[in-house]
C-alpha cells in the first residue's frame, strides 16, 4: 500500500507524523486548554510514546495521523488522521483531530476531516469510520455533524462518557 506522506487542503499543508514534530506536539500536549478534552496534559515522555505508537500504527496499517500547518505562514495548526481503535470490544477506524486553541472556530477541523474522510473512503476503501468525543464537547460534536457523521450512542472511553458517531459509505 502506498503511504500518503503529504497532501493539502484549501488552507492547510499535511505531512505524515514523524519524530521531527516532537516539539510542536509537546507544545500541544502541554496546553491545558487543548488537552482538556483529550485526556489531560502529557509529559515529554508521554508525547514521545504517542509518536512512537503512531509511527508503529503507520507501519502496521498504512495510515495514521498527519501534522497540519497553515499554508500562509507554516504555523503548526494541529494533528488529525485515521486510527484503528477499540470501541467497547469492537475494532473500528476512528477519525481523530486536535487543533491548537488559536485555530478553533475557523472551520479547520472540518476542512481536515473532509480531506481525511476522502482519503479513508476513496483511497483506503474503508466502509465506515467512527468519531467520538466527550459528551460535553459541543464544538467537536458540531464538527462531526458537519462532516456527515450520525450520532449512534453514548459509550465509555478512557473511563469517561463519550458520544459515538458513525459515517458509512452509501
Residue frames relative to the residue before (quaternion, step in Angstrom):
aa qw qx qy qz dx dy dz
X 1.0000 0.0000 0.0000 0.0000 0.00 0.00 0.00
X 0.4306 -0.6954 0.5238 0.2380 3.55 -0.98 0.91
X 0.3304 -0.7388 0.5515 0.2020 3.60 -0.67 1.06
X 0.3274 -0.7220 0.5750 0.2023 3.55 -1.01 0.84
X 0.2051 -0.8358 0.5037 0.0750 3.53 -0.03 1.38
X 0.8106 -0.0006 0.0627 0.5823 3.57 0.88 -0.98
X 0.0993 0.7537 -0.6493 0.0222 3.53 -1.32 0.36
X 0.2938 -0.7392 0.5715 0.2015 3.55 -1.29 0.14
X 0.2135 -0.6896 0.6648 0.1921 3.49 -1.40 0.30
X 0.7705 -0.3278 0.2381 0.4922 3.57 -1.23 -0.16
X 0.8315 0.1961 -0.0641 0.5158 3.61 0.85 -0.99
X 0.7607 0.4051 -0.1710 0.4775 3.58 1.22 -0.31
X 0.2722 -0.6894 0.6452 0.1853 3.49 -1.40 0.49
X 0.1157 -0.7908 0.5985 0.0546 3.59 -0.95 0.88
X 0.0200 0.7710 -0.6365 0.0001 3.54 -1.11 0.76
X 0.6129 -0.5809 0.3949 0.3619 3.52 -1.09 0.81
X 0.5592 -0.6249 0.4439 0.3158 3.56 -0.99 0.93
X 0.0400 0.7824 -0.6167 0.0763 3.55 -0.94 1.02
X 0.6719 -0.4848 0.3605 0.4285 3.59 -1.28 0.18
X 0.5698 0.6038 -0.3873 0.4011 3.61 1.15 -0.49
X 0.6460 0.5194 -0.3153 0.4622 3.60 1.25 -0.29
X 0.3228 0.7985 -0.4673 0.1996 3.59 1.29 0.07
X 0.6874 0.4927 -0.3076 0.4360 3.63 0.76 -0.96
X 0.6672 0.4921 -0.3052 0.4686 3.58 0.95 -0.84
X 0.6723 0.4781 -0.3011 0.4783 3.58 0.95 -0.83
X 0.5848 0.5582 -0.3631 0.4632 3.59 1.09 -0.65
X 0.6496 0.5176 -0.3070 0.4646 3.56 0.93 -0.95
X 0.6620 0.4947 -0.2959 0.4790 3.58 0.97 -0.89
X 0.7267 0.4668 -0.2458 0.4401 3.56 0.79 -1.06
X 0.7038 0.4159 -0.2750 0.5060 3.60 1.23 -0.21
X 0.5140 0.6023 -0.4193 0.4441 3.55 1.33 0.28
X 0.3719 -0.7735 0.4673 0.2122 3.58 -0.33 1.24
X 0.6169 0.5493 -0.3506 0.4414 3.60 1.06 -0.66
X 0.6812 0.4739 -0.2801 0.4826 3.59 0.91 -0.93
X 0.7598 0.4277 -0.2139 0.4406 3.56 0.81 -1.01
X 0.4060 0.7338 -0.4604 0.2910 3.60 1.27 -0.07
X 0.7667 0.3138 -0.1823 0.5296 3.60 1.05 -0.67
X 0.6824 0.4834 -0.2668 0.4791 3.59 1.30 0.07
X 0.7345 -0.4563 0.2362 0.4432 3.57 1.05 0.70
X 0.6289 -0.5659 0.3346 0.4151 3.59 1.22 0.18
X 0.7168 -0.4544 0.3332 0.4107 3.51 -1.38 0.31
X 0.2165 -0.7618 0.6006 0.1093 3.55 -1.13 0.79
X 0.4710 -0.6580 0.5141 0.2846 3.55 -1.10 0.76
X 0.6912 -0.4315 0.3623 0.4525 3.57 -1.33 0.14
X 0.6677 0.5068 -0.2980 0.4565 3.58 0.93 -0.92
X 0.6472 0.5049 -0.3199 0.4731 3.61 0.99 -0.77
X 0.6387 0.5068 -0.3270 0.4777 3.60 1.06 -0.69
X 0.6158 0.5238 -0.3490 0.4740 3.61 1.01 -0.72
X 0.6613 0.4962 -0.2998 0.4760 3.59 0.96 -0.89
X 0.5959 0.5599 -0.3426 0.4627 3.59 1.08 -0.77
X 0.6743 0.4784 -0.2922 0.4807 3.60 0.87 -0.95
X 0.6493 0.5229 -0.3164 0.4526 3.58 0.89 -0.92
X 0.6592 0.5010 -0.3025 0.4722 3.60 0.91 -0.90
X 0.6848 0.4804 -0.2861 0.4673 3.58 0.98 -0.82
X 0.6044 0.5252 -0.3554 0.4822 3.61 1.11 -0.57
X 0.6351 0.5177 -0.3144 0.4794 3.56 1.03 -0.83
X 0.6196 0.5438 -0.3366 0.4551 3.59 1.01 -0.82
X 0.6323 0.5279 -0.3271 0.4632 3.60 0.97 -0.88
X 0.6698 0.4985 -0.3010 0.4607 3.60 0.91 -0.90
X 0.7074 0.4836 -0.2629 0.4434 3.56 0.93 -0.91
X 0.8317 0.2543 -0.0899 0.4852 3.59 0.84 -0.97
X 0.4565 -0.7041 0.4429 0.3157 3.61 1.18 -0.34
X 0.7421 0.2197 -0.1955 0.6024 3.58 1.29 0.32
X 0.0985 0.7954 -0.5920 0.0853 3.55 -1.28 0.29
X 0.7433 -0.3686 0.3038 0.4684 3.54 -1.06 -0.83
X 0.1905 -0.7298 0.6443 0.1265 3.50 -1.31 0.60
X 0.3601 -0.6647 0.6036 0.2533 3.53 -1.31 0.43
X 0.2094 -0.7987 0.5582 0.0820 3.57 -0.93 0.95
X 0.0930 -0.7738 0.6263 0.0198 3.53 -1.12 0.88
X 0.5391 -0.5888 0.5019 0.3329 3.50 -1.27 0.58
X 0.4779 -0.6921 0.4649 0.2766 3.62 -0.86 0.96
X 0.6537 0.5497 -0.3203 0.4099 3.60 1.02 -0.76
X 0.8480 0.0962 -0.0097 0.5212 3.60 0.70 -1.05
X 0.4808 -0.7142 0.4007 0.3133 3.60 1.30 0.27
X 0.3485 0.7498 -0.4932 0.2703 3.61 1.19 0.44
X 0.5141 -0.6228 0.5014 0.3105 3.56 -1.13 0.76
X 0.1930 -0.8001 0.5642 0.0643 3.57 -0.68 1.18
X 0.7200 -0.3711 0.2789 0.5159 3.58 0.92 -0.89
X 0.4286 -0.6578 0.5470 0.2904 3.50 -1.31 -0.44
X 0.0981 0.7802 -0.6123 0.0818 3.55 -1.15 0.65
X 0.2605 0.7737 -0.5564 0.1547 3.53 -1.23 0.41
X 0.5542 -0.5726 0.4889 0.3550 3.49 -1.35 -0.43
X 0.0093 0.8014 -0.5965 0.0432 3.54 -0.94 0.94
X 0.4294 -0.6269 0.5728 0.3073 3.50 -1.16 0.64
X 0.0573 0.7884 -0.6079 0.0745 3.54 -0.96 0.90
X 0.3924 -0.6891 0.5550 0.2513 3.53 -1.29 0.30
X 0.0550 -0.7830 0.6196 -0.0010 3.56 -0.74 1.10
X 0.8275 -0.2076 0.0804 0.5155 3.53 -0.39 1.31
X 0.7777 -0.3790 0.1700 0.4719 3.56 0.84 1.06
X 0.6655 0.4578 -0.3004 0.5072 3.61 1.27 0.00
X 0.3956 -0.7021 0.5382 0.2469 3.57 -0.92 0.93
X 0.0031 0.7875 -0.6123 0.0700 3.54 -0.85 1.09
X 0.3205 -0.6658 0.6153 0.2746 3.56 -1.35 0.15
X 0.1911 -0.8130 0.5491 0.0332 3.52 -0.74 1.21
X 0.3110 -0.6571 0.6462 0.2323 3.52 -1.22 0.66
X 0.0308 -0.8007 0.5976 -0.0290 3.57 -0.65 1.15
X 0.0817 0.7939 -0.6000 0.0553 3.58 -1.05 0.72
X 0.0384 0.7598 -0.6484 0.0283 3.53 -1.24 0.62
X 0.0961 -0.8043 0.5862 0.0135 3.56 -0.87 1.01
X 0.5480 -0.5582 0.5016 0.3694 3.52 -1.24 0.52
X 0.6223 -0.6100 0.3466 0.3471 3.58 -0.97 0.91
X 0.6408 0.5495 -0.3458 0.4097 3.62 0.97 -0.73
X 0.6980 0.4461 -0.2651 0.4935 3.59 1.27 -0.31
X 0.4241 0.7006 -0.4702 0.3289 3.60 1.26 0.12
X 0.8237 0.3022 -0.1991 0.4365 3.54 -1.23 0.53
X 0.6097 0.5641 -0.3458 0.4363 3.60 1.25 0.28
X 0.5666 -0.6256 0.3701 0.3880 3.58 1.27 0.15
X 0.4403 0.7278 -0.4436 0.2821 3.60 1.23 0.11
X 0.6110 0.5334 -0.3625 0.4592 3.62 1.03 -0.65
X 0.6415 0.5084 -0.3135 0.4814 3.57 1.03 -0.80
X 0.6444 0.5230 -0.3159 0.4598 3.59 0.97 -0.86
X 0.6398 0.5065 -0.3149 0.4847 3.59 0.97 -0.86
X 0.6835 0.5209 -0.2823 0.4263 3.53 0.83 -1.06
X 0.6272 0.5468 -0.3422 0.4364 3.59 0.94 -0.85
X 0.6973 0.4657 -0.2758 0.4701 3.58 0.85 -0.97
X 0.6620 0.5038 -0.3111 0.4594 3.59 0.94 -0.85
X 0.6362 0.5127 -0.3337 0.4702 3.61 1.00 -0.74
X 0.6133 0.5372 -0.3399 0.4688 3.59 1.05 -0.77
X 0.6397 0.5070 -0.3121 0.4861 3.60 0.98 -0.87
X 0.6805 0.5161 -0.2923 0.4303 3.56 0.85 -0.97
X 0.7545 0.3951 -0.2159 0.4775 3.56 0.81 -0.99
X 0.7636 0.4005 -0.2173 0.4575 3.60 0.83 -0.94
X 0.7665 0.3506 -0.2042 0.4979 3.61 0.86 -0.88
X 0.7535 0.3730 -0.2069 0.5003 3.58 0.90 -0.92
X 0.3293 -0.7904 0.4594 0.2362 3.59 1.34 -0.18
X 0.2441 0.7547 -0.5607 0.2375 3.58 0.98 0.85
X 0.3921 -0.7297 0.5138 0.2231 3.57 -1.12 0.65
X 0.7947 -0.0327 0.0104 0.6060 3.56 1.19 -0.50
X 0.1463 -0.7540 0.6378 0.0571 3.51 -1.25 0.63
X 0.2297 -0.7625 0.5889 0.1379 3.55 -1.04 0.80
X 0.0968 -0.7423 0.6587 0.0750 3.51 -1.35 0.28
X 0.0463 0.8098 -0.5846 0.0181 3.59 -0.98 0.69
X 0.0476 -0.7830 0.6201 -0.0097 3.50 -1.23 0.60
X 0.6601 -0.4690 0.3942 0.4347 3.53 -1.29 0.27
X 0.5782 -0.6054 0.4215 0.3486 3.57 -1.08 0.70
X 0.6764 0.4971 -0.2825 0.4643 3.60 1.21 -0.46
X 0.6131 0.5828 -0.3438 0.4078 3.62 1.23 -0.31
X 0.1553 -0.8400 0.5170 0.0545 3.56 0.29 1.32
X 0.6263 0.5515 -0.3487 0.4267 3.61 0.98 -0.78
X 0.6774 0.4751 -0.2918 0.4798 3.59 0.92 -0.87
X 0.6093 0.5416 -0.3491 0.4622 3.59 1.05 -0.69
X 0.6397 0.5185 -0.3223 0.4671 3.61 1.02 -0.79
X 0.6231 0.5304 -0.3411 0.4627 3.59 1.00 -0.81
X 0.6607 0.5154 -0.3114 0.4481 3.58 0.86 -0.96
X 0.6769 0.4897 -0.2942 0.4642 3.57 0.91 -0.89
X 0.6307 0.5224 -0.3345 0.4662 3.61 1.03 -0.75
X 0.6758 0.4889 -0.2824 0.4738 3.58 1.13 -0.68
X 0.6025 -0.5996 0.3447 0.3983 3.58 1.26 -0.07
X 0.4339 0.6885 -0.4726 0.3381 3.59 1.25 0.04
X 0.2525 -0.7489 0.5957 0.1434 3.56 -1.16 0.70
X 0.5099 -0.6348 0.4901 0.3112 3.53 -0.99 0.91
X 0.1772 -0.7983 0.5692 0.0855 3.57 -0.91 0.94
X 0.7485 -0.3045 0.2444 0.5360 3.58 0.71 -1.07
X 0.5176 -0.5804 0.5117 0.3652 3.53 -1.35 0.09
X 0.0661 -0.7824 0.6192 0.0054 3.56 -1.03 0.90
X 0.3640 -0.6497 0.5969 0.2984 3.52 -1.35 0.09
X 0.0534 0.7714 -0.6275 0.0908 3.56 -0.76 1.13
X 0.8244 0.0201 -0.0660 0.5618 3.59 -0.84 0.99
X 0.6542 -0.5637 0.2753 0.4225 3.55 1.07 0.92
X 0.6619 0.4663 -0.3090 0.4989 3.60 1.23 0.38
X 0.5318 -0.6286 0.4499 0.3459 3.62 -1.12 0.56
X 0.0289 -0.7803 0.6235 -0.0395 3.54 -0.94 1.03
X 0.3531 -0.6587 0.6062 0.2719 3.53 -1.34 0.33
X 0.2296 -0.7607 0.5972 0.1098 3.56 -0.93 1.00
X 0.0909 -0.7689 0.6328 0.0142 3.54 -0.93 1.02
X 0.1284 -0.7939 0.5917 0.0562 3.58 -1.17 0.58
X 0.0982 -0.7503 0.6512 0.0589 3.55 -1.18 0.72
X 0.0919 -0.8077 0.5823 -0.0098 3.56 -0.71 1.15
X 0.5243 -0.6062 0.4921 0.3399 3.57 -1.10 0.76
X 0.4510 -0.6946 0.4950 0.2627 3.56 -0.92 0.94
